């Protein structure tokens, strides 16, 4: 809208001054969602600035300070090799984020694409894809990921591949059901009537209308991906010992000291719990905001 001086101005509801009260109202309506978002932002900040925030290098050994209690020098103590637990926990957040985001992009991306295509085309293609999804879903996620890791060997890329492949069926089923519902919309019939091709209808008309469930399943799955990475590494088939991660801190020879020196397990355990809880609560908040049945007044 133009003012008297001829300068364009934004509508009141789109000005930054009007945005802050809306964000505050949203935080009051969804306090758990706001807290989870703050927790995730802190985790991302720590992961990005790990080199500057960590007091020591994650692999630096202090031979004279093995299994030290938390102190002013080592805020969370040291492990059986004399490595600073706080530094290793900070650097482990970077690995968890890389694995979580990468595996979710792979699993949810491939699953969503297969669900979109199979639901739109239907027929034999849909039947074939869904039978493959049924076969994959017959295995528990962790068992399937273990099988992939046993076949490919422990490495960061293989962990991402294993968790991503194991997450394809759930995204496929959710997106497929959403696309089947959207196909019945009047706008799809209108697009066909004016001569739009199948590719344009799928990606220009239907896909934007199913982005909400894709984002929700991605945010919820990310927390599970972090947990699966820690579980695979704890079992000895995940990220190699040369990469500091929360699962690696809970595995190896350090496990035999955890009963008498519990602080070795507390820091990575709390970090995993907070990361998984934060992403799950954020996913629930996004679902509540986008689902009209749960949004409320």
C-alpha positions in Angstrom: 0.0 0.0 0.0 1.4 3.4 -0.9 1.6 6.2 1.7 1.1 9.9 1.1 4.8 10.3 0.4 4.7 7.6 -2.3 6.8 5.1 -0.4 5.5 1.5 -0.3 4.8 0.1 3.1 4.2 -3.4 4.3 0.8 -4.4 5.7 0.6 -4.2 9.5 0.4 -8.0 10.0 3.6 -8.4 8.0 5.8 -5.8 9.7 8.5 -7.0 12.0 6.9 -5.2 14.9 3.7 -7.1 14.4 5.6 -10.4 14.0 7.1 -10.5 17.5 3.8 -10.5 19.4 2.6 -13.3 17.1 5.7 -15.4 17.9 5.2 -14.7 21.6 1.6 -15.8 21.4 2.7 -18.9 19.5 5.2 -19.7 22.2 2.5 -19.3 24.9 0.2 -21.7 23.0 3.0 -24.3 22.4 5.5 -23.9 25.2 7.0 -27.3 24.7 7.4 -26.6 21.0 9.1 -23.3 21.8 11.5 -24.9 24.4 12.3 -27.7 21.9 13.1 -25.1 19.2 15.4 -23.3 21.6 17.1 -26.6 22.6 17.7 -27.5 19.0 19.1 -24.0 18.2 21.5 -24.4 21.1 22.5 -27.8 19.8 23.1 -26.4 16.3 25.2 -23.5 17.7 27.3 -25.9 19.8 27.8 -28.2 16.8 28.9 -25.3 14.5 31.2 -23.8 17.1 32.6 -27.0 18.5 36.2 -26.1 17.8 35.9 -22.8 19.6 33.7 -24.0 22.5 35.6 -27.2 23.4 38.3 -26.5 26.0 40.5 -29.4 24.6 40.8 -31.4 21.5 38.5 -34.5 21.6 41.4 -37.0 21.3 43.9 -35.2 23.5 45.0 -37.7 26.3 46.0 -36.5 29.7 47.9 -39.5 31.0 48.1 -38.1 34.5 44.4 -37.3 34.7 42.7 -40.6 33.9 39.2 -41.1 35.3 39.3 -37.7 37.1 36.2 -36.4 38.8 34.6 -33.2 37.5 36.7 -30.3 38.5 37.6 -26.7 37.5 40.2 -28.1 35.0 37.8 -30.8 33.6 34.3 -29.7 34.1 32.7 -33.1 33.3 35.7 -35.2 34.3 37.9 -37.4 32.1 37.5 -41.0 30.7 39.7 -44.0 31.0 42.2 -42.5 28.5 42.3 -39.1 30.2 40.3 -37.4 27.5 38.1 -34.5 28.4 34.5 -35.6 28.5 33.0 -32.1 27.9 35.1 -31.6 24.8 34.1 -35.0 23.4 30.4 -34.3 24.1 30.6 -31.0 22.3 32.2 -32.5 19.3 29.8 -35.4 19.4 26.9 -33.1 18.7 28.3 -32.3 15.3 28.4 -36.0 14.3 24.8 -36.5 15.6 23.5 -33.6 13.6 25.3 -34.7 10.4 24.0 -38.2 10.7 20.5 -37.2 11.7 20.0 -34.6 9.0 21.7 -36.5 6.2 19.8 -39.8 6.9 16.5 -38.0 7.2 17.1 -36.2 3.9 17.9 -39.6 2.3 15.1 -41.6 3.9 12.3 -39.1 3.8 13.3 -37.8 0.4 13.4 -41.2 -1.3 10.3 -42.4 0.6 8.3 -39.3 -0.2 9.3 -39.5 -3.9 8.3 -43.1 -4.1 5.0 -42.4 -2.3 4.2 -39.5 -4.6 4.9 -41.5 -7.8 3.2 -44.7 -6.7 0.0 -43.0 -5.4 -0.3 -40.9 -8.6 0.4 -43.6 -11.1 -1.2 -46.5 -9.1 -1.7 -49.8 -10.9 1.2 -52.3 -11.1 3.8 -49.8 -10.2 2.1 -48.9 -7.0 1.5 -52.6 -6.2 5.2 -53.4 -6.8 6.5 -50.5 -4.7 4.2 -51.2 -1.8 5.1 -54.9 -1.7 8.8 -53.8 -1.4 7.8 -51.5 1.4 5.9 -54.3 3.2 8.9 -56.5 3.0 11.1 -53.8 4.4 8.7 -53.0 7.2 8.6 -56.6 8.3 12.1 -56.0 9.8 12.5 -53.8 12.9 14.4 -50.6 12.0 17.4 -51.3 14.2 17.6 -54.9 12.9 17.5 -53.7 9.2 20.1 -51.0 10.0 22.4 -53.6 11.7 22.1 -55.9 8.7 23.1 -53.0 6.3 26.0 -52.1 8.6 27.2 -55.7 8.8 27.2 -55.9 5.0 28.9 -52.5 4.4 31.2 -52.1 7.4 31.5 -49.3 10.0 31.9 -45.8 8.6 30.1 -42.5 8.8 28.7 -42.7 5.3 27.4 -46.3 5.9 25.7 -45.2 9.1 23.8 -42.5 7.2 23.0 -45.0 4.4 21.7 -47.6 6.8 19.5 -45.3 8.9 18.2 -43.5 5.7 17.3 -46.7 4.0 15.6 -48.1 7.1 13.4 -44.9 7.3 12.1 -45.0 3.7 8.9 -47.1 4.3 7.4 -44.9 7.0 7.8 -41.8 4.9 6.5 -43.7 1.8 3.3 -44.8 3.5 2.5 -41.3 5.0 3.1 -39.4 1.7 1.3 -42.0 -0.4 -1.9 -41.7 1.8 -1.8 -37.9 1.6 -1.3 -38.0 -2.2 -4.2 -40.4 -2.7 -6.4 -37.9 -0.8 -5.1 -34.9 -2.8 -5.7 -36.7 -6.1 -9.4 -36.4 -5.6 -9.2 -32.6 -5.4 -11.0 -30.3 -7.8 -7.8 -28.5 -8.7 -6.3 -31.7 -10.0 -9.2 -32.2 -12.3 -8.9 -28.6 -13.4 -5.2 -29.1 -14.2 -6.0 -32.1 -16.3 -8.8 -30.3 -18.1 -6.4 -27.5 -19.2 -3.9 -30.0 -20.5 -1.3 -30.2 -17.8 1.0 -33.2 -18.0 1.4 -35.8 -15.3 4.9 -34.4 -14.2 3.5 -30.9 -13.8 0.5 -32.1 -11.9 2.6 -34.2 -9.5 5.3 -31.7 -8.7 3.6 -28.3 -9.3 0.1 -29.0 -7.9 0.1 -32.1 -5.6 3.5 -32.0 -4.0 3.1 -28.5 -2.5 -0.1 -29.7 -0.8 1.6 -32.6 0.9 4.7 -30.8 2.2 3.2 -30.5 5.7 3.3 -34.3 6.5 6.7 -34.5 4.9 8.1 -31.8 7.2 6.4 -33.4 10.2 7.7 -36.9 9.5 11.2 -35.5 8.9 11.4 -33.6 12.2 10.1 -36.6 14.1 12.4 -39.1 12.3 15.4 -36.9 13.0 15.3 -37.6 16.7 15.0 -41.3 16.0 18.0 -41.1 13.6 20.2 -39.7 16.3 19.2 -42.4 18.7 19.8 -45.1 16.0 23.3 -43.7 15.3 24.1 -43.9 19.0 22.8 -47.4 19.3 24.7 -48.7 16.2 27.9 -47.1 17.5 27.3 -48.5 21.0 27.0 -52.0 19.4 30.3 -51.5 17.6 29.0 -51.3 14.0 28.4 -47.5 13.7 30.9 -44.7 13.4 34.5 -45.8 13.8 36.5 -44.8 17.0 38.4 -42.2 15.0 35.2 -40.1 15.0 34.0 -38.7 18.3 30.3 -39.3 18.8 27.9 -39.8 21.7 27.5 -43.5 20.9 31.2 -44.0 20.8 31.6 -42.4 24.2 29.2 -45.1 25.6 31.0 -48.0 23.9 34.4 -49.6 23.9 36.5 -50.4 27.0 35.1 -47.4 28.9 32.0 -49.4 29.7 33.7 -51.4 32.3 34.5 -48.2 34.3 30.9 -46.7 34.1 29.7 -48.6 37.2 32.3 -47.1 39.5 32.9 -43.8 37.5 29.3 -43.0 36.3 30.2 -39.5 35.0 31.7 -41.1 31.9 28.1 -42.1 30.8 26.1 -39.2 32.2 27.2 -36.5 29.7 26.6 -38.4 26.4 23.5 -40.0 27.8 21.9 -36.7 28.8 23.0 -35.2 25.4 21.3 -38.0 23.5 18.1 -37.7 25.6 17.9 -33.9 25.1 18.5 -34.2 21.4 15.9 -36.9 20.8 13.4 -35.2 23.1 13.9 -31.8 21.4 13.3 -33.1 17.8 10.3 -35.2 18.9 8.6 -32.3 20.7 9.3 -30.0 17.7 7.7 -32.6 15.4 4.7 -32.8 17.6 4.3 -29.0 17.7 4.6 -28.7 13.9 2.0 -31.4 13.5 -0.4 -29.6 15.9 0.0 -26.3 14.1 -0.6 -27.7 10.7 -3.3 -30.3 11.4 -6.7 -28.4 11.6 -8.1 -31.2 13.8 -5.5 -30.4 16.5 -4.9 -26.7 15.9 -7.9 -25.6 18.0 -9.3 -22.1 18.1 
